[in-house]
Amino acid sequence: MSEENLLISVSGLRKRFNDVEVLKDVNLSITKGDVIAILGSSGSGKTTLLRCMNFLEKADAGQLFFDGSTYDLSDMDRKSIVSIRKKTGFVFQNYNLFRNKSALQNVTEGLITGRKMNKEKAVQIARQQLDKVGMLDRQDHYPSQLSGGQQQRVAIARAMATDPEIIYFDEPTSALDPELIGEVLSVMRDLASSGMTMAVVTHEMNFARNVSTRSVFMDGGVIVEDKPTRDFFEAPDSERTKKFINFIEESRK
């Protein structure tokens, strides 16, 4: 892994909820242009890892390296968190759109209130991003007027609008009906092709196989396997990883 291309890494990351240690000394590095598929069974710590990396959860221990600076994850000040979040995007499982705002307003909200951008410029950027995800013709629609797939595409446009250095995706298709999954994955494929750095918690094995550059398997709060995607699927080292891949692929037949 090239140090000069290293964008973000966590080391010694630990997180406990009450008596359960959800993350146990997790180490993960992401280089610019990486598309990381984070795989594992429910409860393995995948979502908590992303949430700690973007300060939606406070880690109990660990260090974060991002964009040339190193931070103590258990002792982050508000100014540092805001500074890092300005360079990241986050796409949630359940969209997290404002129900009382249109698609366009959902995308412009963060630019206007968070970035203090003038409305005219914010609208221009929002329309560009909605166009990229095929939602410009529904810019005036409210979430209740949109399908789950359409809402998730608006959420992706919102994440892209801030021109982030990395976008985190937390199971972006798991709340969707099967027939809507493809439209969201297509947008994510286009993003990956454009060179966007992405960390994706997903159960979509075809996406992991065909789009990601690296695949990470988590189990019991630790990273069991972390390899280039082709090697991950064709020659996993861990028996636990092999069982997981076989189980998922058999269940999809």
Long-range contacts (C-beta under 8 A, 24 or more apart in sequence): 1-29, 1-31, 2-31, 5-31, 5-32, 5-33, 6-30, 6-31, 6-32, 6-65, 7-31, 7-32, 7-34, 7-66, 7-67, 7-165, 7-166, 7-197, 8-53, 8-64, 8-65, 8-66, 8-67, 8-166, 9-64, 9-65, 10-49, 10-52, 10-53, 10-62, 10-63, 10-64, 10-65, 10-73, 11-62, 11-63, 11-65, 12-61, 12-62, 12-63, 13-49, 13-52, 13-59, 13-61, 13-62, 13-73, 14-59, 14-60, 14-61, 14-62, 15-45, 15-48, 15-52, 15-57, 15-59, 15-60, 16-60, 21-221, 22-48, 22-221, 23-48, 23-49, 23-52, 23-59, 23-221, 24-220, 24-221, 24-222, 25-222, 26-62, 26-221, 26-222, 26-223, 27-223, 28-216, 28-223, 28-226, 30-166, 30-197, 30-199, 31-197, 32-165, 32-197, 33-195, 33-197, 33-213, 34-197, 34-198, 34-199, 34-213, 34-214, 35-192, 35-196, 35-197, 35-198, 35-200, 35-211, 35-212, 35-213, 35-214, 36-198, 36-199, 36-200, 36-212, 36-213, 36-214, 36-215, 36-216, 37-200, 37-202, 37-207, 37-208, 37-211, 37-212, 37-214, 37-215, 37-216, 37-229, 38-199, 38-200, 38-201, 38-202, 38-216, 38-218, 39-202, 39-203, 39-205, 39-208, 39-215, 39-216, 39-217, 39-218, 39-244, 40-217, 40-218, 40-219, 40-244, 41-219, 41-244, 44-218, 44-219, 44-220, 44-221, 45-218, 45-220, 45-221, 45-222, 46-201, 46-218, 47-170, 47-171, 47-201, 49-201, 49-218, 50-90, 50-168, 50-170, 50-199, 50-201, 51-170, 53-168, 53-199, 54-84, 54-85, 54-88, 54-90, 54-168, 55-81, 55-84, 55-85, 56-90, 67-165, 86-114, 86-115, 86-162, 87-164, 87-165, 87-166, 88-164, 88-165, 88-166, 88-167, 88-168, 89-158, 89-159, 89-160, 89-162, 89-164, 89-166, 89-167, 89-168, 90-159, 90-167, 90-168, 90-170, 91-152, 91-155, 91-156, 91-159, 91-167, 91-168, 91-169, 91-170, 91-172, 92-155, 92-170, 92-172, 93-170, 93-171, 93-172, 93-174, 93-175, 94-175, 95-143, 95-148, 95-151, 95-152, 95-154, 95-155, 95-175, 96-155, 97-143, 97-151, 97-154, 97-155, 97-158, 98-143, 99-142, 99-143, 99-144, 100-142, 101-142, 102-139, 102-140, 102-141, 102-142, 103-130, 103-135, 103-138, 103-139, 103-140, 103-141, 103-142, 103-143, 103-146, 103-154, 103-157, 104-130, 104-139, 104-140, 106-143, 106-154, 106-155, 106-158, 107-154, 107-157, 107-158, 107-161, 108-161, 110-158, 110-161, 110-162, 111-161, 111-162, 115-162, 125-161, 126-157, 126-161, 129-157, 129-158, 129-160, 129-161, 130-154, 130-157, 132-157, 132-160, 132-187, 132-190, 133-157, 133-160, 133-187, 134-183, 134-187, 147-180, 148-175, 148-176, 148-177, 148-180, 149-176, 149-177, 149-180, 149-181, 149-183, 149-184, 150-183, 152-176, 152-184, 153-183, 153-184, 153-187, 156-184, 156-187, 156-188, 156-191, 160-191, 160-196, 165-197, 166-196, 166-197, 166-198, 166-199, 167-191, 167-196, 167-197, 167-198, 167-199, 168-198, 168-199, 168-200, 169-198, 169-199, 169-200, 169-201, 169-202, 170-201, 171-201, 171-202, 171-203, 172-200, 172-202, 173-202, 173-204, 174-203, 185-211, 203-248, 205-245, 205-248, 205-249, 205-252, 208-233, 209-233, 217-241, 217-244, 219-244
